[in-house]
Amino acid sequence: MRKKHKKIAEVRTFKNVFDYKNENVEEDLKKYFNNENTFIAELGCGQADYSINLALNFPSKNFIGIDRKANRIWNASKNGTNNNLNNVAFLISYVEKLEEIFKTIKFEEIWITFPDPYPRNGSIKKRLTHPRFLSIYKNILLKDGKINLKTDDDTLYNYTLKIIKEENLKLHFETNDLYSITDLPFEYTIKTKYERMHLEEEKKIKLISFSF
Ligand SMILES: C[S@@+](CC[C@H](N)C(=O)[O-])C[C@H]1O[C@@H](n2cnc3c(N)ncnc32)[C@H](O)[C@@H]1O
């Protein structure tokens, strides 16, 4: 517990970490990257395995890992620094705040990696593919920008497919058993901390890629 408090106190001093509570956070992020490259976001990134591995493989793109928990961003930040990455930054923020933050930065792609599934009917509004979140994503994505969801959870997977149909969105790819497919593109095969735990429990990994 003490370690967690230390991380929370320290994380905001790291040069690749930004906080939504800072007034000029979008400008600060632009100064940090200092280039015209395209942006990709990872929501609920935890230790940001997707952002880090994508950043290593796509040096001419900018990545932002976003999580509401400062101690998780501490781990993500160390991970980025240990890999000498200057094309990845981390933002302590609620997904709910992203529309307010990103007025000029627009994303080419959003990754939602193993979000809390909120399986109970009473908490449907908290699912990160609920229409209230989709309207936020629409405002921070470039035209034709993609949303990619990876999950182990059947309810969230089926719910997201239902929403894509109801909202008339474009479905690019979907599977309820990712690793039954051979020749997957690299970006589908990155394994996050939670993904590795689910795989150890022999759960099937689901992936959905869609746009507006
Ligand atoms: C189950 S963990 C998955 C972490 C990581 N993506 C992985 O696959 O290892 C879900 C993460 O989403 C974050 N999260 C949940 N709801 C969020 C929200 N509304 N805004 C920002 N982060 C959120 C949590 O703090 C947590 O780190």
The ligand as an SDF file (V2000), in Angstrom:
LIG
                    3D

 27 29  0  0  0  0  0  0  0  0999 V2000
   -8.9180   -4.6720  -16.5040 C   0  0  0  0  0  0  0  0  0  0  0  0
   -7.7600   -3.3750  -16.5580 S   0  0  0  0  0  0  0  0  0  0  0  0
   -6.9150   -3.6560  -18.1150 C   0  0  0  0  0  0  0  0  0  0  0  0
   -5.5660   -2.9920  -18.1610 C   0  0  0  0  0  0  0  0  0  0  0  0
   -4.7810   -3.1850  -19.4690 C   0  0  0  0  0  0  0  0  0  0  0  0
   -5.4660   -2.5910  -20.5980 N   0  0  0  0  0  0  0  0  0  0  0  0
   -4.4920   -4.6370  -19.7570 C   0  0  0  0  0  0  0  0  0  0  0  0
   -5.1110   -5.1940  -20.6860 O   0  0  0  0  0  0  0  0  0  0  0  0
   -3.6360   -5.2140  -19.0770 O   0  0  0  0  0  0  0  0  0  0  0  0
   -8.8280   -1.9990  -16.9240 C   0  0  0  0  0  0  0  0  0  0  0  0
   -8.1580   -0.6280  -16.7750 C   0  0  0  0  0  0  0  0  0  0  0  0
   -9.0590    0.3830  -17.2120 O   0  0  0  0  0  0  0  0  0  0  0  0
   -8.9590    1.4920  -16.3310 C   0  0  0  0  0  0  0  0  0  0  0  0
  -10.2560    2.1940  -16.4500 N   0  0  0  0  0  0  0  0  0  0  0  0
  -11.4750    1.6760  -16.1790 C   0  0  0  0  0  0  0  0  0  0  0  0
  -12.4430    2.5870  -16.4240 N   0  0  0  0  0  0  0  0  0  0  0  0
  -11.8090    3.7170  -16.8520 C   0  0  0  0  0  0  0  0  0  0  0  0
  -12.2530    5.0070  -17.2380 C   0  0  0  0  0  0  0  0  0  0  0  0
  -13.5570    5.3170  -17.2510 N   0  0  0  0  0  0  0  0  0  0  0  0
  -11.3300    5.9080  -17.6050 N   0  0  0  0  0  0  0  0  0  0  0  0
  -10.0120    5.6050  -17.5900 C   0  0  0  0  0  0  0  0  0  0  0  0
   -9.5270    4.3990  -17.2270 N   0  0  0  0  0  0  0  0  0  0  0  0
  -10.4120    3.4570  -16.8640 C   0  0  0  0  0  0  0  0  0  0  0  0
   -8.6670    0.8880  -14.9780 C   0  0  0  0  0  0  0  0  0  0  0  0
   -8.0510    1.8120  -14.1020 O   0  0  0  0  0  0  0  0  0  0  0  0
   -7.7490   -0.2830  -15.3460 C   0  0  0  0  0  0  0  0  0  0  0  0
   -6.3840    0.0810  -15.3160 O   0  0  0  0  0  0  0  0  0  0  0  0
  1  2  1  0
  2  3  1  0
  2 10  1  0
  3  4  1  0
  4  5  1  0
  5  6  1  0
  5  7  1  0
  7  8  2  0
  7  9  1  0
 10 11  1  0
 11 12  1  0
 11 26  1  0
 12 13  1  0
 13 14  1  0
 13 24  1  0
 14 15  1  0
 14 23  1  0
 15 16  2  0
 16 17  1  0
 17 18  1  0
 17 23  2  0
 18 19  1  0
 18 20  2  0
 20 21  1  0
 21 22  2  0
 22 23  1  0
 24 25  1  0
 24 26  1  0
 26 27  1  0
M  CHG  2   2   1   9  -1
M  END
$$$$
